[in-house]
Amino acid sequence: MAKHYDVLILGAGMVGIGAALHIQARGRSVAVIDKHTMAGEETSFGNAGLIERSSIFPYMFPRELGPLLRYALNLAPEAHYHLSALPGLASWLLRYWMNSSPAGALRSAKAALPLIERSLSEHEALMQASGSMHLLAHSGWMKLCRSQASFDKAVADAQKLIPYGRAFDVLDGKGVQAREPALRGTFAGGVHLRDPGVVKDPGGLAKAYAALFLTRGGEMRTADARALTQETDGWSLQTHAGPIQARDVVVALGPWSDKVYGPLGYKIPMAVKRGYHMHYAPAEGAVLNVPVLDVEGGYVLAPMLRGIRLTTGAEFAKRDAPPTPVQLEQTEPMAREIFPLGARLDAKPWMGARPCLPDMLPVIGPAPRHRGLWFDFGHQHHGFTLGPVTGRLMADLVTGAEPFTDPTPYAVTRF
């Protein structure tokens, strides 16, 4: 006999666990379904650990001729593409470019702002409850600029944050060295964004939240989400521990969400940006105080519990294509120039995929043609940042409460 829950959450990443905790807090019985036995094993595991409260303006498609030519020739370390993936990505890339106009970028920024505003406070509430506050540092991160041109642009971008009350420090070369003494080389300057939180074990934080969910009476099951079946009074799924049923189902499978919504007839313009990371032992007793973005290099160095994590930019490829860590090979020598990295600590590079919609906003809300089906995916580069706050919005919608912000900008019907 099938076990019944009020809500099933498909996906145990930061987005799924965030939704599970908030819906559970409204008195609903909740089960989280994933192919892994533990939470935070996919996209939520491999990131720079930033709770990005300063990223009011999303990552949009560049429109300057210089960067476009570098991308077209596959010469930019921050962006790499597989030629075989371009036919399938062409339509999405065109929509991404169109949404990246100044008006489109501003529209996306205004829509994302209510989520970005509450991103850190929602995380802090869950950290307090889960006993994981020790993983958080209120240190922010730094844009490190080698050239005067990139420094001028970084300062101009930071000044756009002033109306939103974001704090930042503009540092000359000496200021960069004073703040990060282990950095080597000559820099035009840097911008230290002060508002973001930094987590030194992103996957561990997702697991701490999952443990809180279990402690509060939730359940986690392993299953193939593609087996989801609509019934007359809800939804059913065969898990490894037996059949389960629920009135409501939330699809929070990140880049694999199409495996559920596709067979149900939804055509949503989602693409993936793949990325890689590798951990290194710091050499010579070096310490990195805050994550550092090498603007010209297109990678981030972030201090983690495991060591120094180098995270790459975006790779445009088929989601399930074999890993091609070209960007890691390109950027590791550059990273070694500016920071004393020791030996690699991972047996092989980690690879993950970010689910992206062409307007760089997530899909949050009801599926229009299936009662009890809800979408919570497409958080682009900010799934780790936004998981708890979009979980709160999802809980508002699923339980019929007044949403804390207008959900219209995130509705799937916008496509």
N, C-alpha and C positions, 0 to 999 in steps of 0.2 A: 504494500500500500504506500502511496506517495506521501511524503511529509509535506505539510503545507506551511508556507511563510506568507507574510504580507507582501514583501518585496524581494526580488532577486537582483543582485548587482553583478553584471557580467564584466569582470575585470578587477584585478587586485593591485593595480598601480595606485599612485597617489590620488588620481581622480576618482577611481572606484571606491577606495577606502574612505576618502573624504565624504563621498555621498553616503556610504554605508553608515558612518558614524552619525551624521546629521539626521538621517532618516530614522535610525535607531533611537536617537535622542527624542524623537517625537512619539515614541511609544509603539513603533512598528516592529514586528519581527522581521529580521533581515538575514539573508544568506548571501555570501560573496562567492562567486564562481570564477575559477581561473584554471588554466592548464598546469600551473605550477602549484606546489604545495605551500609555498610561502609568498608573502606579498612583496611588491617592489622588486621583482626580478627582471623586468624588461626596461622600458623607456625611463621609468622613475629611478632606476639604479644608476644610469650613466649620464650625469650632467655635472655642471660646475657647482652644484649645491646652493645656488642663489635663490632666495625668495625676493623676486625682482620688483620691489615696490617703486623703483625709479624708471622702469620701462613702460612709461605711459604711451610712448609712440612705438608701435609694433615694428617688427622687422619687415620692411617693404622691399619690393623689387627696385633695384637702383635704376635711375634714369640718366645718369651722367654717361657720356660717351666713353670715357676712359675705362671705368669699371665694366661697362657692357662689353667692350672689346676684349678685356682680359678674361671675362667669363666665357665669351664665345670661343676663345682660343684655348680654354681650359688651363689658363696660366695663373689663376687666382687661388692661393692656398685656402682661402676661406670658402670657396665654392668649387665643387668638382662634379662633373656629370658623366654618365655612361651614355655613349652615343646610341646604344640599343634602347635606352629608356625614353629618348626624346619623342618618338612618335606617340607614345602613350601619355606623355606629359605636355604635349604642345598646347592642347586646349586649356589645360589648367594654368600653364605658364602665361598664356595670353590673358586669362582672367586675372591672374595675380598682377601682371603688369598694369592692366586697366585699373584695378583697385588701388594701385600704388601711386596714382596721381596725387598732387597736393591735397585736393579736395577729398579723395578717397582715403588717404592716410589720416587726415584730420577726423573724418567720420569714424574710422576704426578706432582711433585713439579715444574719442569721446565715448564710444560704446564700451571700450575696455576699461575706462577709468573707474567706474564703480567697483569692478572686480579687483583691479590693481590696488585701489585705496585700502581695501580690507584684507589683502592677501597676507600680510605679516601678522596682523592681529588674530586672524582666524587660525593661523599656524600656532601662534603662541598659546592660544586657548587649548588646543589639542596637545601641545607639548607639556603644558602644565598638568593636564589630566593624565597623560601617559608616562610622566616622569622622564621625559626626554629633553628637557630644557638645556641640559648640559651639551647637547649637540649644536646649539645655536650660538653664534657670535654676532653681535650688532656692530660689525666692522665695515660693512659695505665692500666695494670692490673698486679697482682702478683701471682706467683706460690709459695705457702706456703708449706714447707717441714718439716715434723715432724722428719724424720729419716735422718741420714747422707747419706745413700744409695740413697734415693730419691733426696736429695739435690745435690749430686754429678752428678746424671743423669740430673737434671734440668739445672745445670751449663753447662754440656757438650752439651745439646740440644741448649742452648742459644748461645754457642760459634759457632755453625753451622751457626748462622745468621750473623756473623761478615762479611763474604764476600759479603753479600747483604746489608750492611750498616745499619742494624737495631741496635737500641740503647737499652741497658739494664743495670741494676744495680744488682750486686751480693751482697746480704745482709746476714750478720751473724744473729744469734738470736737477738742480741741487736739492730742491724740495722732494723730488721723487727718490733720490738717493738717501735723504734723511729719513723718509718714511719707510723705505724698503732697502736697508743697507746691503743686503745680499745680492741685489740686482747689479749687473755689470753692463758696461757699455755707455754710450753717449745718447741721451734722450733730449728731444726738444722740450718735453714736459709731459704732464699727465693730469687727468681729472679723476679725483677720488670721489665717487658717488657714495654718500654716507647713509642713505636710508635703507638699502637692501639688507636683509638678514643673510647670513652665510651658515650653511649646514655642512659639517665635516664628514657626514656619512649619510648621503641621501637615501640609499637603500635601507640602511638601518633605521632611519626615521620612519619610512613607510612600514617597516616591520613593527616598530613601536606602536604606531597607530593601529595596526592590525591586531596587536596583542590587546590593546585597550578595547577594541571592538569585540574580541572574544571574551574578555573579562566581563563585559557588560551583557553577555548572553547571546552574542551573534555566533554564526557558524560559517565556516569556510569549507567549500567542497571543490574537488577537482572534477572537471568535465570538459567536453568539447562543446563550446557554446553554439556551434553550428547545428546542434541537435535540438535547439529551442523550437517548441511547437506551440501554436496557439490553440487553446481549448475554448469551449463555449463560455467558461467563467474565468478565464485567465490564461496562464501560460504554464507549460510543463517542460521538464528537462531531465534526461537520464544522466545521473552523475555516477562516479565510480563507487559511491556508497549507496546507490539506489535512486529511485525517482523522486523528484520534488516538484511542487507546484506553487504558484503565487499569482496574486491578482495583478501585480505590477512588475515590470522588468525594466531595469535601467541598463542601457548599452554603454559601457564605459571601457571599451576594449582598445582605445587609442588607435594605432595604425591598423589594427585588425578588425575594427568595427564594421567594415564593409562586408565581412564574412557573415554577419548577421543581418544587417539592413539590406544588403544587395539581394539575397534570395527573397526578401519580402517585397521587392519591387521599388525600393527607393534608389534614386540616382542622385548622389550627393557628390559634388566636385572636391573630393578629398585626395590629396597626394601626400607623399612622405618625403621628409628630408632626413636622410640617414646621417649618423655621426659616429665617431670613434673616440675611445679614450685609452690611455695607458698610465699606469702608476710608476713612479720613480722614487728611489731613495734619495733624499737630499744629500749632496756631497759636502765635505768640508765643514760639517756642522751648520750648514746654511739654514736659515729660517725664512719662510715666506709668510708674512703677516696677513695679507688679504689676497683674494683672487685677483689676477692681473690679466687683462686682455691686451695682447700685443696687436695693436690696431693694424699695422702693416703686415704682420704675420698671419693674422686671421685665426688665432688659437687662444685658449685660456689656460693659464697655469693656476691651479687651485690647491690650497693646502687641505689635505684629507687625513683621516685617521690612518689610512693605509700608506700614505706618503704624499708626494706631489702628483696631482692628477693633471695630465695634459688632455684637454678636450678639443676636438677639431671643429671646424665649421660644418657646412651643409654639403652632403653628397646627394645629388639627384640621380636616383637609380631605382630599379624595380625593388619593391620592398623585400622580396625573398631571394634576390640575386646573391651569389656568394660574396663575402666581404672583400673589399678592395681598399685597404687602408692607405691609399696613396697620400692622403693629406697628412696622416701621421708621419709618414716617412719624409714628407716635405718640411713639416714644421718642427720635428724633433731637433734637427741641427740648429734651427733658429732659436729654439727655446734654450738649448745648451749654451748658446752665445750670451744670453742675458741672465741665466741662473744656473748655478752649479748642480746639475742633475747627475745623480749616480746611476746605478744599474736599474734596468727595467725590473719591475716586481711582478708583473703579470705574465703568465705563460704565453698569452696571445692577446692582441688588441680586442677590447670589447667593442661591439657594434650594437647600435640601437636605431630606432626610427621615430621621428616626430610626426604626428598627424597634423596636416595643415589644410585649412580651407583658404580659398584665394583672397579673402578679405582679412586674413589673420585673426579671426574671431572664432571661438568655439561654437559648436551646436549644442544648445541646452534647451530642453523642453520636450513636449509631447510629439510623438510620431503622428502625423495627421490622419493616417488611414487605419491605424490599429489601436484599439482601446487598450490602455494599460501598458503601452510601450513608450519608453522614454529614452531620449538621446542625451549623452553627456560625454562628448569627445571632440577632438579637433582643436586642442589647446595649443597647437604649434610649439613654440619654444618654451612655453610657460605652463606645462602640465604640472610640474613640481611646484611652481609658485602658486597656481590657481586651484589646485585640487580641493583644499578645504573650503575656500570661499564659493566655488561653483557647487560644491557639495551642499552648502547651506541653501543656495538658490534652488537646487534640485529638490531638496527636502521641502522647501516652501511649495513648490509646484506639485509634487507628488501627494502631499498631505492636504492640499487645498488652502494653505495659509496665504496671507498677504505677502507677496514677494518683496524682499528688501530693496530690490531695484527692478526697473522695468525689464522683463525678459525678452521683449520684442526684438532687439538687435541680434539675439542669439538663436532665434527661431529657425528651424530648418526650412520653413516656407520662404525664407528670403532667397532661396535658390530656385 
